[in-house]
Amino acid sequence: MGAGIAKGAGGGGRRGRKRRRAGPMADINVTPFIDVMLVLLIIFMVAAPMLTVGVPIELPETAANALPAEQEEPLAITMTADGKLLIQTTETAPEELISRLSAIAAERTSDKIFLRADGSIPYARVAEVMGALNAGGFNNIGLVTDAGGPTLDGNGG
């Protein structure tokens, strides 16, 4: 009933017997791979919220769909509630906007620009800035809003 080691018929010693080598290991150890992937997941979870443009404004909500992604990093103009005008995160005087945009447009391949305006800003002021964007060489203007807003048919989030 006990388990034992079966010995060959020719007792005593290793003469006449070939020594077996260990074959290649067929199993893949995935534990280090999983560890690395978990560390990368944590890094991306921490870093992702920091990658957005850091100018706090209250965007209006609409039912419009998102625009498709571009190859180039999108250029964003932000209008804050207190009247500041920013190109990406750099504050710009309104009278310098067209000249700066012309210089930026000369270096870019895309004419797409995103306009982020606080919901409390009058529409006339937003329209003025849109005219300046057009004069600066950007004809493809996307208005940035929060999703889930009201629709004209009365349904909305």
Buried (B, 14 or more C-beta within 10 A) or exposed (E): EEEEEEEEEEEEEEEEEEEEEEEEEEEEEEEEEEEEEEEEEEEEEEEEEEEEBEBEBEBBBBBEEEEEEBEEEBBBBBBBEEEBBBBBEEEBEBEEBBEBBEEBBEEBEBBBBBBBBBEEBEEEBBEBBBEBBBEBBBEEBBBBBEEEBEEEEEEEE
